[in-house]
C-alpha cells in the first residue's frame, strides 16, 4: 500500500520498516493540525493526573449556617459536623479550628478539598482578640510551606495547606457591620483572600437586603478592609469587567440547605416556609449561585494564584528579611550545604 506523503523527505522520526504498512504517519498527518493550543491539552492531562488542592476557611459566629453552606456549595457532606455523627454544637470558651479533608473526583479530575471550620465567636462572653487563633493558623500554613521550600532536598511537589479563601459570615441584622466584624476582617484581609457573605439572607426583604449590602460596602471602604477580588489584582480589561460585576454584588446574600423539595415537578435545593420554598440556586431568591460560580467556576485558580503570588510572597519576603532569621530557627540544617560546598572545593583543587 502506497502512502500519500506531502513532504518529499521522509521523517527521521518515522523510519521505514520492510513489511510494515501504515505503522505510523509522517509529517503533518501525525496529529493533523499542530497548534500552540496543544499545550493546553498537555497541561490539562498533567493536572488531571496530579490533581490539586483547594483549602477554604469559614469564619463567623455560631448559628449562621457555615457548615450547611459549605455542604451546599460542594453538594457533599464536607463539614466537620457531617464527619462526626455524634457531634453536638457547643459554645466553646476559645476559638478552636477544625480541619477536615476530602478527596473529590469528577470526570477524571481529582481535588483535595480541605475545609477549616471555626466555632462561633460572636456569642462568647469575652471576644477580645478572638481573631488571633485564626490569624495564627493562616500564618502557620505559610511558615510550613516556607520551610518545605527552603529544604536542600525539597519535595518535587510541596503539600499545600495554605488557606486559599476565607468565607466570612455576616449576620443578617440589617444594620451595619459590628465592631468585631470590622476588627476581624481588618486583620484577615491582610493575609488571606476574604469573601464576605450575608448569612441566612432570607430573613431580610429584598429592599432590606440591598440597603444592608450598601451599608456593608460603605463600612468596608471606610475601614480600609480589602475583600476579594481586589481591584489592584485585575490583570486585563476583560477581567476587570468581570470582577467589577462581582464587586457590585459583594457581600453575597446567601441561603444554604442540603434538603431537596419538589417545585413544578423538579427537585430543587431549598428551604420550606409557610409561604413557599426558597430556592437556593435561584438567583431571584438569593445569591448563592453567584458565590458558587466565584469559588468554583470562574475564580478558583485565581484564588490559589493570589494566595501564592501575593499573600504568601508577602509573608516569605518579611520572614527572610527579618534580621534574626537563620536556618536553625526554621528547623533546617546547613550541614548538607556545607558538605556539598566542601566536596566541590576539594574536587576543584584536584583539578
Buried (B, 14 or more C-beta within 10 A) or exposed (E): EEEEBEEEEEBEEBEEEEEEEEEBBBBEBEEEEEEEEEEEEEEEEEEEEEBBBBBBBBBBBBBBBBBBBBBBBBEBBBBBBBBEEEEEEEEEEEBEBBBBBBEBEEEEEBBBBBBBBBBBBBEBEEBEEBBEBBBEBBBEBBBBBBBBEBBEEEEEEBEBBBBBBBBBBBBBEBEEBBEBBBBBBBBBBBBBBBBBBBBBBBBBEEEEBEBBBEBBBEBBEEBEBBBBBBEEBBEEEEBBEBBEEBBEEBBBBBBBBBEEBEEEEEEBBBBEEEEEBBBBBBEEBBBBBBBBEBBEEBBBEBBBBBBBEBBBEEBBEEBEEEEEEEEEEBEBEEEEEEEEEEEEEEEEEEE
